[in-house]
Amino acid sequence: MTYKTKLAAGFVLAAAAAAVVIPPAAPAQALSGTPQEQAACRPDVAKHCKGLQGDDDNVFVDCLVSHAPQLSQKCRKVLEAHGKLPSR
């Protein structure tokens, strides 16, 4: 797995965990977002947030939110659905 792939996968886990309020007993799948949500934001993470590292889930979400005007429509819709961006 390349660094970009690991970073993108890490973001998706972080974004889903930060963007969704999950009860403590929720299954692990809920933390990672759906495969479609992961695929929607992976290119945007690689493009806009490639230099980020760390375990803070909000770092990647904050990065994408700060690049909202440049995000793909697919990733923007994911963030809107989770309340991280206002709907257009």
Backbone torsions as a table, in degrees:
resi	resn	phi	psi	omega
1	MET	NA	129.2	-179.0
2	THR	-76.9	166.0	179.8
3	TYR	-59.8	-44.6	-179.2
4	LYS	-62.6	-40.2	179.6
5	THR	-65.2	-43.8	178.1
6	LYS	-62.3	-41.7	-179.6
7	LEU	-64.2	-45.0	179.5
8	ALA	-63.3	-43.0	178.8
9	ALA	-63.8	-40.6	178.3
10	GLY	-63.3	-40.1	178.1
11	PHE	-61.8	-47.1	-175.2
12	VAL	-60.8	-40.8	176.0
13	LEU	-62.2	-44.6	-178.3
14	ALA	-67.2	-43.1	-178.3
15	ALA	-64.3	-43.9	-179.3
16	ALA	-65.5	-41.4	-179.4
17	ALA	-66.5	-38.7	-178.1
18	ALA	-80.2	-28.9	-173.9
19	ALA	-87.5	-17.4	-175.5
20	VAL	-120.6	132.9	174.8
21	VAL	-81.6	117.5	-174.2
22	ILE	-119.3	129.2	176.3
23	PRO	-64.7	152.1	-176.2
24	PRO	-55.7	-28.7	-177.2
25	ALA	-92.1	10.3	-178.2
26	ALA	-67.9	148.2	179.0
27	PRO	-66.3	157.6	-177.1
28	ALA	-59.8	-33.1	180.0
29	GLN	-56.5	-35.5	-178.3
30	ALA	-63.8	-28.4	-179.3
31	LEU	-72.8	-26.6	-173.9
32	SER	-94.6	-3.6	-175.6
33	GLY	75.5	170.2	179.9
34	THR	-76.6	159.4	175.4
35	PRO	-57.5	-34.1	179.0
36	GLN	-68.0	-39.7	177.5
37	GLU	-65.5	-41.2	178.4
38	GLN	-60.8	-47.6	-179.0
39	ALA	-64.2	-35.3	-178.0
40	ALA	-64.3	-37.4	-174.9
41	CYS	-99.9	-13.0	-176.8
42	ARG	-53.9	-47.7	179.6
43	PRO	-63.5	-35.2	-179.9
44	ASP	-68.8	-37.6	176.6
45	VAL	-63.7	-47.0	-179.2
46	ALA	-61.3	-36.9	-177.3
47	LYS	-79.2	-46.1	-170.6
48	HIS	-101.0	-20.7	-171.0
49	CYS	-127.1	23.8	-173.0
50	LYS	-64.4	-24.1	-178.1
51	GLY	-89.0	-2.2	-176.0
52	LEU	-81.2	146.4	176.4
53	GLN	-142.8	165.3	174.6
54	GLY	124.1	172.2	-178.1
55	ASP	-101.4	-3.1	-179.2
56	ASP	-75.6	112.4	-176.7
57	ASP	-57.6	-35.2	-175.7
58	ASN	-72.3	-17.7	-178.2
59	VAL	-58.7	-45.5	-176.8
60	PHE	-73.7	-39.1	177.5
61	VAL	-64.2	-45.8	178.8
62	ASP	-59.8	-38.7	178.4
63	CYS	-61.6	-49.0	180.0
64	LEU	-63.6	-42.0	179.3
65	VAL	-61.2	-39.0	-180.0
66	SER	-69.0	-17.7	177.6
67	HIS	-107.2	22.3	-174.9
68	ALA	-48.8	-44.4	-178.8
69	PRO	-63.5	-23.9	-177.9
70	GLN	-97.8	-3.5	-175.6
71	LEU	-70.7	150.8	172.8
72	SER	-65.1	155.5	-179.4
73	GLN	-63.0	-35.5	-179.5
74	LYS	-64.0	-46.8	-179.4
75	CYS	-68.4	-40.0	178.3
76	ARG	-58.0	-41.5	179.7
77	LYS	-63.7	-37.1	177.2
78	VAL	-63.0	-47.9	-179.2
79	LEU	-65.6	-36.3	176.0
80	GLU	-64.2	-42.9	-178.5
81	ALA	-62.7	-28.1	179.7
82	HIS	-98.5	10.0	174.6
83	GLY	76.5	16.6	-179.8
84	LYS	-91.0	-17.8	175.7
85	LEU	-134.8	146.9	175.4
86	PRO	-70.4	148.6	176.7
87	SER	-69.3	145.0	178.6
88	ARG	-81.9	NA	NA
